[in-house]
Every structure is written in C-alpha cells, then in structure tokens.
Amino acid sequence: QPTVCCGRGVTPASLIAMWTKVADVLETDLGDELVLMHAGLSEMFTLNSAGRVIWQALPAREAQLAQALTQVFEVDDETAAQDVRALLGELAARSLITHAP
C-alpha cells in the first residue's frame, strides 16, 4: 500500500478541469489515514491527512483543492498547489479519479 501524497504532475490542460472520484473506489477511514481501494483493480492506496483533505473535497477544481489545504494546514499557496497537483497526478495514474473540463 503506497502512501500517496506527492508524485507525478498533471497536464496543463487539466489544471482547470473538475476532478471527481471514480465510482468504483471504496474508502476506509483508519483515523489518521484514509485507505482507498479500486474495486475493479483490487489495489489499495493510503492517503495521509493532507491527501484526505483533498480526497474529501472532491469533486473540485485544482485551485479549490489547494485552497482547502491552506485552510486546514499551515502551508503557503504555492506549496499547496504543488502538493495538490502531485496528488491528482498520482490518483489519476492509479484510476482513482477522473477529470472533465
């Protein structure tokens, strides 16, 4: 179970997209972690507290997700945007989220 928070970025065209959870993803709350399981792929992924804030704010645009991070954690706008972009890239690569313009 890899901890997902920072990784691959998203494409510039997807920066204004509305990100949504894929319907086949199941969630299990373990207190300080949120475990995601893609039912169709039978793979599990763990989100830390920052990843949880982002996940629970979906559906949303990237800027809205970054704002959610700055409201919960003491992090500047640029760092929040980078963290959100990285997590969205990881989640999209693992077929846990999708985006539409």
DRENPA-3360 file (N, C-alpha, C; in nm, 2 decimals, always signed):
BEGIN
1 = QPTVCCGR = +0.08/-0.12/+0.00/+0.00/+0.00/+0.00/+0.09/+0.12/+0.00 ~ +0.11/+0.19/-0.11/+0.19/+0.31/-0.12/+0.11/+0.42/-0.05 ~ +0.19/+0.51/+0.02/+0.13/+0.63/+0.07/+0.13/+0.73/-0.04 ~ +0.01/+0.79/-0.07/+0.00/+0.88/-0.19/-0.01/+1.02/-0.14 ~ +0.08/+1.10/-0.17/+0.07/+1.25/-0.14/+0.14/+1.33/-0.25 ~ +0.25/+1.28/-0.29/+0.32/+1.36/-0.39/+0.38/+1.27/-0.49 ~ +0.37/+1.31/-0.62/+0.42/+1.22/-0.72/+0.41/+1.29/-0.86 ~ +0.36/+1.22/-0.96/+0.36/+1.28/-1.09/+0.26/+1.40/-1.10;
9 = GVTPASLI = +0.29/+1.49/-1.19/+0.21/+1.61/-1.20/+0.10/+1.58/-1.30 ~ +0.01/+1.68/-1.32/-0.10/+1.67/-1.41/-0.06/+1.75/-1.53 ~ -0.13/+1.74/-1.64/-0.10/+1.81/-1.76/-0.16/+1.95/-1.75 ~ -0.10/+2.05/-1.82/-0.16/+2.19/-1.81/-0.30/+2.20/-1.84 ~ -0.35/+2.13/-1.94/-0.49/+2.13/-1.98/-0.58/+2.09/-1.87 ~ -0.54/+2.01/-1.78/-0.62/+1.96/-1.67/-0.62/+2.05/-1.55 ~ -0.55/+2.16/-1.55/-0.55/+2.25/-1.43/-0.68/+2.31/-1.41 ~ -0.76/+2.33/-1.51/-0.89/+2.39/-1.49/-1.01/+2.29/-1.49;
17 = AMWTKVAD = -0.97/+2.17/-1.49/-1.07/+2.06/-1.50/-1.14/+2.04/-1.36 ~ -1.26/+1.98/-1.37/-1.33/+1.94/-1.25/-1.29/+1.80/-1.22 ~ -1.22/+1.77/-1.11/-1.18/+1.64/-1.07/-1.29/+1.57/-0.99 ~ -1.31/+1.45/-1.02/-1.41/+1.37/-0.95/-1.36/+1.23/-0.91 ~ -1.41/+1.17/-0.81/-1.38/+1.03/-0.77/-1.44/+0.94/-0.87 ~ -1.37/+0.83/-0.89/-1.42/+0.72/-0.97/-1.52/+0.64/-0.89 ~ -1.63/+0.60/-0.94/-1.74/+0.53/-0.87/-1.69/+0.40/-0.81 ~ -1.59/+0.33/-0.87/-1.55/+0.20/-0.82/-1.46/+0.21/-0.70;
25 = VLETDLGD = -1.43/+0.32/-0.64/-1.34/+0.34/-0.54/-1.41/+0.33/-0.40 ~ -1.36/+0.24/-0.32/-1.42/+0.22/-0.18/-1.32/+0.29/-0.08 ~ -1.38/+0.35/+0.02/-1.30/+0.42/+0.12/-1.31/+0.36/+0.26 ~ -1.20/+0.35/+0.33/-1.19/+0.30/+0.47/-1.12/+0.40/+0.55 ~ -1.18/+0.46/+0.65/-1.12/+0.56/+0.74/-1.05/+0.48/+0.86 ~ -0.92/+0.50/+0.87/-0.84/+0.44/+0.97/-0.79/+0.55/+1.07 ~ -0.87/+0.65/+1.09/-0.83/+0.76/+1.18/-0.73/+0.86/+1.12 ~ -0.60/+0.83/+1.12/-0.50/+0.92/+1.07/-0.47/+0.90/+0.92;
33 = ELVLMHAG = -0.53/+0.79/+0.87/-0.51/+0.76/+0.72/-0.65/+0.72/+0.66 ~ -0.65/+0.74/+0.53/-0.77/+0.70/+0.46/-0.72/+0.60/+0.35 ~ -0.78/+0.48/+0.35/-0.74/+0.38/+0.26/-0.84/+0.38/+0.15 ~ -0.79/+0.38/+0.03/-0.88/+0.37/-0.09/-0.85/+0.24/-0.16 ~ -0.96/+0.18/-0.21/-0.95/+0.05/-0.29/-1.03/+0.07/-0.41 ~ -0.96/+0.05/-0.52/-1.03/+0.05/-0.65/-1.08/-0.10/-0.67 ~ -1.22/-0.11/-0.66/-1.28/-0.24/-0.67/-1.24/-0.32/-0.79 ~ -1.24/-0.25/-0.91/-1.21/-0.32/-1.03/-1.07/-0.36/-1.05;
41 = LSEMFTLN = -0.98/-0.29/-0.98/-0.83/-0.33/-0.99/-0.78/-0.40/-0.87 ~ -0.86/-0.41/-0.77/-0.82/-0.48/-0.64/-0.69/-0.43/-0.59 ~ -0.67/-0.30/-0.59/-0.55/-0.24/-0.54/-0.59/-0.14/-0.43 ~ -0.50/-0.13/-0.33/-0.53/-0.04/-0.22/-0.42/+0.07/-0.22 ~ -0.47/+0.19/-0.17/-0.38/+0.31/-0.17/-0.42/+0.38/-0.04 ~ -0.31/+0.44/+0.03/-0.33/+0.51/+0.16/-0.30/+0.65/+0.14 ~ -0.39/+0.74/+0.19/-0.37/+0.88/+0.19/-0.34/+0.93/+0.33 ~ -0.25/+1.02/+0.34/-0.22/+1.08/+0.47/-0.32/+1.19/+0.50;
49 = SAGRVIWQ = -0.30/+1.27/+0.60/-0.40/+1.37/+0.64/-0.42/+1.48/+0.53 ~ -0.32/+1.52/+0.46/-0.33/+1.61/+0.35/-0.41/+1.55/+0.23 ~ -0.37/+1.43/+0.20/-0.44/+1.36/+0.10/-0.59/+1.34/+0.13 ~ -0.62/+1.32/+0.25/-0.76/+1.30/+0.30/-0.84/+1.43/+0.27 ~ -0.78/+1.54/+0.31/-0.85/+1.67/+0.28/-0.88/+1.69/+0.14 ~ -0.78/+1.66/+0.05/-0.80/+1.67/-0.09/-0.91/+1.57/-0.14 ~ -0.90/+1.45/-0.10/-1.00/+1.35/-0.14/-1.14/+1.38/-0.10 ~ -1.16/+1.43/+0.03/-1.29/+1.46/+0.08/-1.35/+1.59/+0.02;
57 = ALPAREAQ = -1.26/+1.67/-0.04/-1.31/+1.79/-0.11/-1.36/+1.77/-0.25 ~ -1.33/+1.65/-0.31/-1.38/+1.62/-0.44/-1.53/+1.60/-0.45 ~ -1.59/+1.64/-0.55/-1.54/+1.69/-0.68/-1.50/+1.84/-0.66 ~ -1.40/+1.88/-0.73/-1.35/+2.02/-0.72/-1.24/+2.04/-0.83 ~ -1.22/+2.17/-0.85/-1.11/+2.21/-0.94/-0.98/+2.22/-0.86 ~ -0.87/+2.22/-0.93/-0.73/+2.21/-0.86/-0.72/+2.33/-0.76 ~ -0.76/+2.45/-0.81/-0.74/+2.57/-0.72/-0.83/+2.56/-0.59 ~ -0.95/+2.50/-0.60/-1.03/+2.48/-0.49/-0.97/+2.38/-0.39;
65 = LAQALTQV = -0.90/+2.28/-0.44/-0.84/+2.18/-0.36/-0.72/+2.24/-0.29 ~ -0.64/+2.32/-0.36/-0.53/+2.39/-0.29/-0.57/+2.48/-0.18 ~ -0.68/+2.55/-0.21/-0.74/+2.64/-0.11/-0.78/+2.56/+0.02 ~ -0.84/+2.44/+0.00/-0.88/+2.36/+0.11/-0.76/+2.32/+0.19 ~ -0.65/+2.29/+0.13/-0.52/+2.26/+0.20/-0.48/+2.38/+0.29 ~ -0.48/+2.50/+0.23/-0.43/+2.61/+0.30/-0.52/+2.65/+0.42 ~ -0.65/+2.61/+0.41/-0.74/+2.64/+0.52/-0.72/+2.54/+0.64 ~ -0.67/+2.42/+0.61/-0.65/+2.32/+0.71/-0.51/+2.31/+0.77;
73 = FEVDDETA = -0.41/+2.33/+0.68/-0.27/+2.32/+0.72/-0.20/+2.46/+0.70 ~ -0.10/+2.48/+0.78/-0.01/+2.60/+0.77/+0.08/+2.58/+0.65 ~ +0.03/+2.61/+0.53/+0.11/+2.59/+0.41/+0.08/+2.71/+0.32 ~ +0.18/+2.75/+0.24/+0.16/+2.86/+0.15/+0.09/+2.82/+0.03 ~ +0.04/+2.91/-0.05/-0.04/+2.88/-0.17/+0.04/+2.80/-0.27 ~ +0.16/+2.83/-0.29/+0.24/+2.76/-0.39/+0.27/+2.62/-0.35 ~ +0.30/+2.60/-0.23/+0.32/+2.46/-0.18/+0.20/+2.38/-0.19 ~ +0.08/+2.44/-0.15/-0.04/+2.37/-0.16/-0.08/+2.33/-0.30;
81 = AQDVRALL = -0.05/+2.42/-0.39/-0.08/+2.39/-0.53/+0.01/+2.28/-0.59 ~ +0.13/+2.28/-0.55/+0.23/+2.17/-0.59/+0.18/+2.04/-0.53 ~ +0.15/+2.04/-0.41/+0.10/+1.91/-0.34/-0.02/+1.86/-0.41 ~ -0.12/+1.95/-0.43/-0.24/+1.91/-0.50/-0.22/+1.85/-0.63 ~ -0.14/+1.92/-0.71/-0.10/+1.88/-0.85/-0.04/+1.74/-0.85 ~ +0.05/+1.72/-0.75/+0.12/+1.59/-0.74/+0.02/+1.48/-0.71 ~ -0.06/+1.50/-0.61/-0.16/+1.40/-0.56/-0.26/+1.37/-0.68 ~ -0.31/+1.47/-0.74/-0.40/+1.45/-0.85/-0.34/+1.36/-0.96;
89 = GELAARSL = -0.21/+1.39/-0.99/-0.14/+1.31/-1.09/-0.13/+1.16/-1.04 ~ -0.10/+1.14/-0.92/-0.09/+1.00/-0.86/-0.23/+0.93/-0.87 ~ -0.33/+1.00/-0.82/-0.46/+0.94/-0.82/-0.52/+0.91/-0.96 ~ -0.49/+1.00/-1.05/-0.53/+0.98/-1.19/-0.46/+0.87/-1.25 ~ -0.33/+0.86/-1.23/-0.25/+0.75/-1.28/-0.29/+0.61/-1.23 ~ -0.35/+0.61/-1.11/-0.40/+0.49/-1.05/-0.55/+0.46/-1.07 ~ -0.61/+0.55/-1.16/-0.75/+0.53/-1.20/-0.85/+0.55/-1.08 ~ -0.81/+0.64/-0.98/-0.89/+0.66/-0.87/-0.98/+0.79/-0.89;
97 = ITHAP = -0.93/+0.88/-0.98/-1.01/+1.00/-1.01/-1.01/+1.02/-1.16 ~ -1.10/+1.11/-1.20/-1.10/+1.15/-1.34/-1.13/+1.30/-1.35 ~ -1.11/+1.35/-1.47/-1.14/+1.50/-1.48/-1.21/+1.53/-1.61 ~ -1.29/+1.64/-1.60/-1.36/+1.68/-1.72/-1.35/+1.83/-1.72 ~ -1.35/+1.89/-1.84/-1.34/+2.04/-1.85/-1.45/+2.11/-1.79;
% end
